[in-house]
Each structure stands twice: as structure tokens, then as C-alpha cells.
Amino acid sequence: LTGKQSVAVVAKPRIVVVSHDAHPHGAQYLSVGFCRELAKNHGFDVDAVLLGDGVLMAEFEQSASVHRLGSRGGDAAGRMLAQKLKDGGVEFAIANTTVSGLFAADLKRVGIRVVSLVHELPGVIEAMGLQEHARAIARDADRVVFAGEAVREGFERFAALDPERVLLRTQGNYKANRYQGDAGKAEARALLRQKLGLPADAVVVLSVGYADLRKGADLFIDIGKRLIREDGRVHMVWLGHPDTGLEGALRAKIKTSGFSGHFHYPGRDPDTDAYYAGSDLYALTSREDPFPTVIMESLDVRVPVVAFAGVGGFDALLQRAGGRLAPALDVERFAQECADLLSDHATRRRLGDEGKVVVDRDYSFSDYVRYLLQQLGAAPPRVSVVVPNYNYAHFLPERLQSVFGQTVPVHEVIVLDDASTDDSLALLGRMALPANVHVIANARNSGSVGRQWQRGIEAATGDFVWIAEADDLADATFLEQLLPAFENPEVVLAYCQSRQIGGSGELLAADYLDYVADFGAERWRAPFVAALAEELRHGLAVKNTIPNVSAVVFRRQPLADVMARHGDEIASYRIAGDWLTYLRLLEGGSLAFHPAALNAHRRHAAGVTIGADHRPHLAEVQRVQQWIADKHPLADATRRAAADYGEFLKRYFGLDAEAVHD
């Protein structure tokens, strides 16, 4: 941006999620998860295209604008809807499952970038007649993501793949369970047994999903008979609707087992948390299943999983952590694996703990969605927010609210508490903070803002860093307005105008134009991009013309490099370290300025106190001025302005004429 250009508000990008219907099965829940995650944590306006009806329609509508196609695409209706979405601003699409292949091709033909997700093994593709859909995906999708190697190999029976467009990535855990830890699991355990009318000591073996032959609903009963016969406390619970064509046979099978009171089919329950967290073991009895999310949902609450080997892409996970494998369709061995674990609490606990670690580390749903967006060239910027705090407990809730309320969702928040003596840490402990908030508390006060900055920057993992001081505030569009400046690769920091507010939030001044009036305040009424030499000419050699770090967004890697090389030097300043940081950073890039006052800088009532020693402040300003003069060529007028500013500070601070340079 140069000159007096208008400042545009950046519209949210639009993305479409395609789900073959809204029935309550795993793939459809995954699609709902996509809509929720994209809207809440990745800053998208989401359109959901459903190729069929179902009870999950309302859940889709909570996060997306829903379009009911009424066909599977590849026809006039599909082409018309694809064009409507394109005309409405949709640029990207996640087409979930092979069923969406024909409509994915419709989207691609109107210029929408498409990543297709394939979960089905060959038996499902054949049974559902999806061969044409598979060929459309192989031909038209920009990227094809398979849940595992077995899924890819099976898909190639129906369509040749371009290796350059093929990726392997299992989906993340899109549903975090609210019953965590020992206390949470104990609560869920009691609630589940109460819900099902079971005794308190009941041992629950769970399975979740559509109860059909592919999911092994009949094998579940065979395994259950063996477990109940060995331990009368065992109860088998299948959560989900049965296949209507199979339901009668399943009921008859249970009746002839002699254990009807030990098999429970509560049907569909959208609140599955207590079922997973309150169970003792998960039985994955599928004959064919690529990588079901039920594995991750079980391991998320430290419930081990027993499954058949070789029927999907999850063997390596369960061998590494979280479960046991029986030979394919060997009911006797499956039941024995279950019985061994149910009788060995320590091993069951160890497997659950190991599985929990793996799921948390390797199966983040947010990371999975970001990976898909990267394949589309649509990944939003990741902003790490560092919140330095010292005794600002009374400001923290409002500050964090202004961070979480950004129209561009933040990647993570790192709260740095510098050994506060107020209620800060206790307050943070009481707050219901999102999972991406990390609190780092010093045992002793660091005595240096620079050290705290360095610590936060080292902990940050985003592409950009926003150092949001705990007592300041930001408008909701702060990040949305500043981040576009980084489309210029030369820009290493972007900042905006700031309002000045008092301790109670009252407006003291609408901006800082008076502060820079000596250098021509008109310059700060319009956007600009400037390199260091230009900025030094316009006042940065005289004073810190970026008056509040909360108004600044940094490109993380250049900032991290500066702090690594010059952290000790910066930390030696108690007042002017931010100024020196900007100078060091601008030696390797440019800054961008946005004239809207999107930041609120809180000015506390200390001011110039009679009797206070302001010599260190003056000395640091003069020290930075001298550093600049020694390193950079300056015009005589700039040098005189620096000297004049030093004299002004002497008078402002009430210092005598003998105030000396440090």
C-alpha cells in the first residue's frame, strides 16, 4: 500500500464441504466436523452440499449454509449448483468420500479447487456402485487424500491415479470428549451405568456405528456371548441404528444366546461422550473399515481398542499403542484378547494412556484440516499470540476476550506470567480456556520485558506473532486488517494506529498523531510501506514512532532470528527494548502501517511523578539514538531532531542540564 488509498475490509474466504448425505454415520459426522472446524478455527464462511437427507441436517446448519442437491452430481442440477457456488465466491472444496466424486468433478469444472477424501475400501465401492465416482475423482480432483495405503491400493482397482496428486493422511479426532482424566471418567462411568440401568460394577464393552454386516454387528454378538459366559459382569453396548434388514436376525441371535439382558442397543444418541469415557473396552468388530474415528474417540478417553488385523489401515496404530489385534475374523481370538484386557486393569490402563498420548500428538483434527487447506493453497495464516502479564488480573479476561474474538481465529495463545503477586494465575486456572492456550509462569520475576518477549517467541509455533500486552485491547478486525500486509514478502512487521485509553477504559485520545506531529502527522493518516532508511528519516531515529507493541504483528521467523542473535542486548533495556527490537528487525525488511486505530493502548496514571528518577529513561533513549547514529547515515536535520528530543525529555522529566548520556 502506498499513498492515500482506502483501507478495504478483507472478506472471509468461502469453502464448500460435500457430504453424501446427513445420516448419523462416521463419514457424515466427519463432514459436520469439517464445517465446524473451518468456520470456528480457520476463518471460513462454509457451504455444505448434501447429496441426501438425514437427521444431521440441523448440525450442518449450525456452522454452514446448507444446499440440498437431490442427486449425486454429474448432471444438470450438479452443474447448476456448482456454478452458483462459484458465482457466490466459493474458491475451495473438500469433497468427503467417494460418493461425492461426480459432484467434485462438477465443482472442478467451474474453477473450484477440490481435495477429495477417500475412506472406502473396495467392497464398499463395489457394493454401492461407485466405480464412476472413483474415476471422476482420479480424473478431476486437485488432490486425492486416502485414509491409508490399503484404501489407496483398493481404489486403484477402479481408477488409475496420478502419483503427483495422491496423498496419504488419516483424519484427526474431530470430537474431543468432555470427560477427561480420572475424575471425568469416573463421572462418565456412573452416568453410563445409570443411563442403561446397569449395576455399578458392570463391565462395559462398547461399539459405535451403523450395525450392519460390514461393521460386524453379528460378530459383536458372537464375541459378547463368549465374554459374558466367562464374566457375568460384562455388558455389550452397541450405540447406533441397526441395519433394518439385519435387525431381526440380530435379535434372534441375541435371544438364542441366553444373555439377552447383557446386550444393549440404545439407538442413536448424539451425545456419545459418556458412552466412550464410561466404557472399559472398545470392540471394533468390522470386517472392513479403513480408519474409523471411533478408534481415536476411544483412545482420547484412554479406552483400549480390540480389532481384527488386516481389515483396514489402523493396524500400526493399535500395535504401537492403545490396543490389541486378533487374526482377521477369528472370533475366538478376538474374545480372548478382550477377556485378557478386561481381567488386567494395569495393562488396560497402560494401553489407554499410551493411546491417549498418540492421539493427542498425532491426530489433531485442527492440524488435519489445516493439512487439507494447504493442499488447496487455502491455509489461513497461523498467528501465535503472546500475552505478557504482570499483576494485570483485572484486565486479563477482557484482553483474552479481545484475542479470542478476532475475525481471523488465532493459532495459539501463550500467556506469560512474570511471577505476578495478584490473582492472575488463580484467575487463569478458573477460566474455561480453549485447548490452544498455554500458560507459562515464572517462579521469579524476570525483571526484563525483553526476556519475556524472547521466551514467548521461542514457544510460538505460528507464522506470525502478536505480542498482546495484558492490559491493552484490540478491535475484532485487528488481525484481519493487518495480515494482508504480509502478502508483500519484504514486510517483517505491520502495525496500526492506536487509541489511548485510561485505567477504566475511558478514551484519552483517539490516536497518536500528536506524538508524531514533529515529523508530519499527515504521513500516518494513510497506509504506507517503508524500509528502515525511510523510517529513520521520518522519526524512528529520534523516538520510537511505534508507541505500543500491542499494535504490531510480526513475521515470526525474522523476529525469532533477531531475538536469538540480539536477545541479551535487547534485554539490557528496561524501557527502550521494543524500539531496539524494531530497529534490528527492520535491518532485514520493511514495515507496513495501517491508519485505522484498531488497538487500544492503556495509559496508566503514573505519568511524570515528582521526585521520581527518570534519568534511566532518558539515558536509554539517548543510548538508542547514539546506536542509530553510529550504524546508519543520518541527515544533519535528523541528528538535530534527535538532540532536540533529548532536551525536550530533560525538561519534561524535570531533569537538570547535567543529565548525562549512559
Solvent accessible surface area in square Angstrom, and as a share of the most:
residue,aa,sasa,rsa
1,L,106,0.53
2,T,91,0.53
3,G,49,0.47
4,K,166,0.70
5,Q,87,0.39
6,S,104,0.67
7,V,54,0.31
8,A,81,0.62
9,V,99,0.57
10,V,67,0.38
11,A,85,0.66
12,K,86,0.36
13,P,51,0.32
14,R,61,0.22
15,I,0,0.00
16,V,0,0.00
17,V,0,0.00
18,V,0,0.00
19,S,1,0.00
20,H,31,0.14
21,D,21,0.11
22,A,0,0.00
23,H,78,0.35
24,P,25,0.16
25,H,54,0.24
26,G,42,0.41
27,A,27,0.21
28,Q,4,0.02
29,Y,52,0.20
30,L,3,0.02
31,S,0,0.00
32,V,4,0.03
33,G,2,0.02
34,F,0,0.00
35,C,1,0.00
36,R,98,0.36
37,E,18,0.08
38,L,0,0.00
39,A,33,0.25
40,K,142,0.60
41,N,64,0.33
42,H,12,0.05
43,G,9,0.09
44,F,4,0.02
45,D,67,0.35
46,V,8,0.05
47,D,3,0.01
48,A,0,0.00
49,V,0,0.00
50,L,0,0.00
51,L,14,0.07
52,G,12,0.12
53,D,75,0.39
54,G,19,0.19
55,V,94,0.54
56,L,0,0.00
57,M,46,0.20
58,A,62,0.48
59,E,41,0.18
60,F,0,0.00
61,E,99,0.44
62,Q,144,0.64
63,S,31,0.20
64,A,15,0.11
65,S,63,0.40
66,V,41,0.23
67,H,34,0.15
68,R,110,0.40
69,L,22,0.11
70,G,52,0.50
71,S,32,0.21
72,R,95,0.35
73,G,8,0.08
74,G,38,0.37
75,D,50,0.26
76,A,64,0.50
77,A,46,0.36
78,G,0,0.00
79,R,128,0.47
80,M,143,0.64
81,L,20,0.10
82,A,0,0.00
83,Q,79,0.35
84,K,127,0.54
85,L,2,0.01
86,K,72,0.31
87,D,109,0.56
88,G,38,0.36
89,G,38,0.37
90,V,1,0.00
91,E,85,0.38
92,F,24,0.10
93,A,0,0.00
94,I,0,0.00
95,A,0,0.00
96,N,1,0.01
97,T,2,0.01
98,T,0,0.00
99,V,3,0.02
100,S,1,0.00
101,G,0,0.00
102,L,29,0.15
103,F,0,0.00
104,A,2,0.02
105,A,3,0.02
106,D,2,0.01
107,L,0,0.00
108,K,66,0.28
109,R,145,0.53
110,V,34,0.19
111,G,47,0.45
112,I,0,0.00
113,R,87,0.32
114,V,0,0.00
115,V,0,0.00
116,S,0,0.00
117,L,1,0.01
118,V,0,0.00
119,H,25,0.11
120,E,18,0.08
121,L,12,0.06
122,P,12,0.08
123,G,35,0.33
124,V,19,0.11
125,I,0,0.00
126,E,95,0.43
127,A,90,0.70
128,M,82,0.36
129,G,44,0.42
130,L,0,0.00
131,Q,60,0.27
132,E,100,0.45
133,H,13,0.06
134,A,0,0.00
135,R,119,0.44
136,A,1,0.01
137,I,1,0.01
138,A,8,0.06
139,R,135,0.49
140,D,25,0.13
141,A,3,0.02
142,D,17,0.09
143,R,72,0.26
144,V,1,0.01
145,V,3,0.02
146,F,0,0.00
147,A,3,0.03
148,G,11,0.10
149,E,73,0.33
150,A,44,0.34
151,V,0,0.00
152,R,55,0.20
153,E,97,0.43
154,G,4,0.04
155,F,0,0.00
156,E,72,0.32
157,R,172,0.63
158,F,29,0.12
159,A,10,0.08
160,A,94,0.73
161,L,25,0.13
162,D,54,0.28
163,P,113,0.71
164,E,144,0.65
165,R,53,0.19
166,V,28,0.16
167,L,44,0.22
168,L,84,0.42
169,R,76,0.28
170,T,30,0.17
171,Q,10,0.04
172,G,1,0.01
173,N,19,0.10
174,Y,28,0.11
175,K,61,0.26
176,A,86,0.66
177,N,10,0.05
178,R,141,0.51
179,Y,16,0.06
180,Q,69,0.31
181,G,36,0.35
182,D,84,0.44
183,A,86,0.67
184,G,12,0.11
185,K,41,0.18
186,A,60,0.46
187,E,105,0.47
188,A,0,0.00
189,R,82,0.30
190,A,64,0.50
191,L,67,0.33
192,L,0,0.00
193,R,7,0.03
194,Q,147,0.65
195,K,100,0.42
196,L,34,0.17
197,G,66,0.64
198,L,19,0.10
199,P,76,0.48
200,A,92,0.71
201,D,81,0.42
202,A,0,0.00
203,V,13,0.07
204,V,0,0.00
205,V,0,0.00
206,L,1,0.01
207,S,4,0.03
208,V,26,0.15
209,G,19,0.18
210,Y,71,0.27
211,A,0,0.00
212,D,23,0.12
213,L,92,0.46
214,R,81,0.29
215,K,34,0.15
216,G,0,0.00
217,A,0,0.00
218,D,26,0.14
219,L,17,0.08
220,F,0,0.00
221,I,0,0.00
222,D,25,0.13
223,I,0,0.00
224,G,0,0.00
225,K,46,0.20
226,R,73,0.27
227,L,4,0.02
228,I,5,0.03
229,R,158,0.57
230,E,123,0.55
231,D,41,0.21
232,G,53,0.51
233,R,117,0.43
234,V,1,0.01
235,H,16,0.07
236,M,0,0.00
237,V,0,0.00
238,W,2,0.01
239,L,3,0.01
240,G,11,0.10
241,H,89,0.40
242,P,30,0.19
243,D,40,0.21
244,T,120,0.70
245,G,75,0.72
246,L,24,0.12
247,E,50,0.23
248,G,51,0.49
249,A,61,0.47
250,L,8,0.04
251,R,157,0.57
252,A,56,0.43
253,K,62,0.26
254,I,18,0.09
255,K,157,0.67
256,T,117,0.68
257,S,19,0.13
258,G,63,0.60
259,F,47,0.20
260,S,62,0.40
261,G,56,0.54
262,H,41,0.18
263,F,15,0.06
264,H,34,0.15
265,Y,71,0.27
266,P,52,0.33
267,G,15,0.15
268,R,66,0.24
269,D,32,0.17
270,P,77,0.49
271,D,60,0.31
272,T,17,0.10
273,D,8,0.04
274,A,4,0.03
275,Y,3,0.01
276,Y,4,0.02
277,A,2,0.02
278,G,1,0.01
279,S,5,0.03
280,D,10,0.05
281,L,0,0.00
282,Y,2,0.01
283,A,0,0.00
284,L,6,0.03
285,T,1,0.01
286,S,1,0.01
287,R,80,0.29
288,E,38,0.17
289,D,6,0.03
290,P,13,0.08
291,F,6,0.03
292,P,13,0.08
293,T,11,0.06
294,V,17,0.10
295,I,0,0.00
296,M,0,0.00
297,E,19,0.08
298,S,0,0.00
299,L,0,0.00
300,D,7,0.03
301,V,1,0.01
302,R,34,0.13
303,V,4,0.02
304,P,3,0.02
305,V,0,0.00
306,V,0,0.00
307,A,0,0.00
308,F,0,0.00
309,A,30,0.23
310,G,65,0.63
311,V,17,0.10
312,G,11,0.11
313,G,30,0.29
314,F,1,0.00
315,D,33,0.17
316,A,67,0.52
317,L,5,0.02
318,L,2,0.01
319,Q,137,0.61
320,R,124,0.45
321,A,5,0.04
322,G,0,0.00
323,G,3,0.03
324,R,78,0.29
325,L,29,0.15
326,A,1,0.01
327,P,57,0.36
328,A,59,0.46
329,L,91,0.45
330,D,47,0.25
331,V,23,0.13
332,E,106,0.47
333,R,114,0.42
334,F,0,0.00
335,A,6,0.05
336,Q,88,0.39
337,E,29,0.13
338,C,0,0.00
339,A,12,0.09
340,D,71,0.37
341,L,4,0.02
342,L,25,0.13
343,S,97,0.63
344,D,59,0.30
345,H,121,0.54
346,A,74,0.57
347,T,25,0.15
348,R,34,0.12
349,R,95,0.35
350,R,115,0.42
351,L,6,0.03
352,G,0,0.00
353,D,50,0.26
354,E,61,0.27
355,G,0,0.00
356,K,41,0.17
357,V,86,0.50
358,V,8,0.05
359,V,4,0.02
360,D,84,0.44
361,R,148,0.54
362,D,61,0.31
363,Y,28,0.11
364,S,37,0.24
365,F,16,0.07
366,S,44,0.29
367,D,74,0.39
368,Y,4,0.01
369,V,0,0.00
370,R,33,0.12
371,Y,40,0.15
372,L,0,0.00
373,L,0,0.00
374,Q,96,0.43
375,Q,31,0.14
376,L,1,0.00
377,G,66,0.63
378,A,13,0.10
379,A,35,0.27
380,P,25,0.16
381,P,51,0.32
382,R,69,0.25
383,V,0,0.00
384,S,0,0.00
385,V,0,0.00
386,V,0,0.00
387,V,0,0.00
388,P,20,0.13
389,N,4,0.02
390,Y,96,0.37
391,N,43,0.22
392,Y,59,0.23
393,A,11,0.09
394,H,133,0.59
395,F,19,0.08
396,L,0,0.00
397,P,55,0.34
398,E,89,0.40
399,R,0,0.00
400,L,1,0.00
401,Q,129,0.57
402,S,18,0.12
403,V,1,0.00
404,F,75,0.31
405,G,43,0.41
406,Q,10,0.05
407,T,43,0.25
408,V,26,0.15
409,P,29,0.18
410,V,18,0.10
411,H,59,0.26
412,E,10,0.05
413,V,0,0.00
414,I,2,0.01
415,V,0,0.00
416,L,1,0.00
417,D,0,0.00
418,D,12,0.06
419,A,22,0.17
420,S,21,0.14
421,T,114,0.66
422,D,58,0.30
423,D,65,0.34
424,S,0,0.00
425,L,78,0.39
426,A,53,0.41
427,L,27,0.14
428,L,7,0.03
429,G,67,0.64
430,R,156,0.57
431,M,51,0.23
432,A,110,0.86
433,L,46,0.23
434,P,61,0.39
435,A,106,0.82
436,N,47,0.24
437,V,18,0.10
438,H,84,0.37
439,V,61,0.35
440,I,42,0.21
441,A,48,0.37
442,N,21,0.11
443,A,101,0.79
444,R,195,0.71
445,N,73,0.38
446,S,44,0.28
447,G,35,0.33
448,S,14,0.09
449,V,81,0.46
450,G,6,0.06
451,R,97,0.35
452,Q,9,0.04
453,W,6,0.02
454,Q,29,0.13
455,R,97,0.36
456,G,0,0.00
457,I,2,0.01
458,E,127,0.57
459,A,42,0.32
460,A,6,0.05
461,T,71,0.41
462,G,1,0.01
463,D,54,0.28
464,F,19,0.08
465,V,0,0.00
466,W,0,0.00
467,I,0,0.00
468,A,0,0.00
469,E,48,0.21
470,A,1,0.01
471,D,12,0.06
472,D,1,0.00
473,L,28,0.14
474,A,11,0.09
475,D,46,0.24
476,A,51,0.40
477,T,37,0.22
478,F,0,0.00
479,L,0,0.00
480,E,17,0.08
481,Q,25,0.11
482,L,3,0.01
483,L,16,0.08
484,P,46,0.29
485,A,27,0.21
486,F,14,0.06
487,E,148,0.66
488,N,55,0.28
489,P,109,0.68
490,E,107,0.48
491,V,0,0.00
492,V,8,0.05
493,L,0,0.00
494,A,1,0.00
495,Y,4,0.02
496,C,2,0.01
497,Q,15,0.07
498,S,3,0.02
499,R,64,0.23
500,Q,29,0.13
501,I,10,0.05
502,G,2,0.02
503,G,38,0.36
504,S,109,0.70
505,G,37,0.35
506,E,86,0.39
507,L,109,0.54
508,L,95,0.47
509,A,35,0.27
510,A,63,0.49
511,D,42,0.22
512,Y,15,0.06
513,L,19,0.09
514,D,131,0.68
515,Y,62,0.24
516,V,5,0.03
517,A,54,0.42
518,D,116,0.60
519,F,40,0.17
520,G,35,0.34
521,A,21,0.16
522,E,102,0.46
523,R,43,0.16
524,W,7,0.02
525,R,135,0.49
526,A,12,0.09
527,P,2,0.01
528,F,20,0.08
529,V,41,0.24
530,A,3,0.02
531,A,52,0.40
532,L,15,0.07
533,A,63,0.49
534,E,56,0.25
535,E,1,0.01
536,L,6,0.03
537,R,152,0.56
538,H,54,0.24
539,G,1,0.01
540,L,0,0.00
541,A,1,0.01
542,V,6,0.03
543,K,11,0.05
544,N,21,0.11
545,T,2,0.01
546,I,1,0.00
547,P,38,0.24
548,N,5,0.02
549,V,5,0.03
550,S,0,0.00
551,A,2,0.02
552,V,0,0.00
553,V,0,0.00
554,F,0,0.00
555,R,55,0.20
556,R,56,0.21
557,Q,95,0.42
558,P,37,0.23
559,L,0,0.00
560,A,21,0.16
561,D,53,0.27
562,V,5,0.03
563,M,3,0.01
564,A,84,0.65
565,R,161,0.59
566,H,39,0.17
567,G,3,0.03
568,D,103,0.54
569,E,50,0.22
570,I,1,0.00
571,A,14,0.11
572,S,61,0.39
573,Y,8,0.03
574,R,172,0.63
575,I,78,0.40
576,A,5,0.04
577,G,9,0.09
578,D,33,0.17
579,W,5,0.02
580,L,0,0.00
581,T,0,0.00
582,Y,0,0.00
583,L,0,0.00
584,R,38,0.14
585,L,3,0.02
586,L,4,0.02
587,E,74,0.33
588,G,66,0.64
589,G,14,0.13
590,S,13,0.09
591,L,0,0.00
592,A,6,0.05
593,F,6,0.03
594,H,10,0.04
595,P,29,0.18
596,A,37,0.28
597,A,28,0.22
598,L,12,0.06
599,N,0,0.00
600,A,1,0.01
601,H,29,0.13
602,R,10,0.04
603,R,105,0.38
604,H,78,0.35
605,A,110,0.85
606,A,80,0.62
607,G,57,0.55
608,V,61,0.35
609,T,72,0.42
610,I,177,0.90
611,G,81,0.78
612,A,46,0.35
613,D,97,0.50
614,H,29,0.13
615,R,102,0.37
616,P,73,0.46
617,H,58,0.26
618,L,1,0.01
619,A,15,0.11
620,E,16,0.07
621,V,10,0.06
622,Q,9,0.04
623,R,81,0.30
624,V,0,0.00
625,Q,20,0.09
626,Q,93,0.41
627,W,35,0.12
628,I,0,0.00
629,A,23,0.18
630,D,106,0.55
631,K,93,0.39
632,H,35,0.16
633,P,130,0.82
634,L,30,0.15
635,A,61,0.47
636,D,97,0.50
637,A,61,0.47
638,T,16,0.09
639,R,106,0.39
640,R,148,0.54
641,A,36,0.28
642,A,13,0.10
643,A,62,0.48
644,D,93,0.48
645,Y,32,0.12
646,G,3,0.03
647,E,82,0.37
648,F,92,0.38
649,L,9,0.04
650,K,26,0.11
651,R,165,0.60
652,Y,121,0.46
653,F,22,0.09
654,G,66,0.63
655,L,29,0.14
656,D,74,0.38
657,A,94,0.73
658,E,137,0.62
659,A,9,0.07
660,V,111,0.64
661,H,120,0.54
662,D,124,0.64
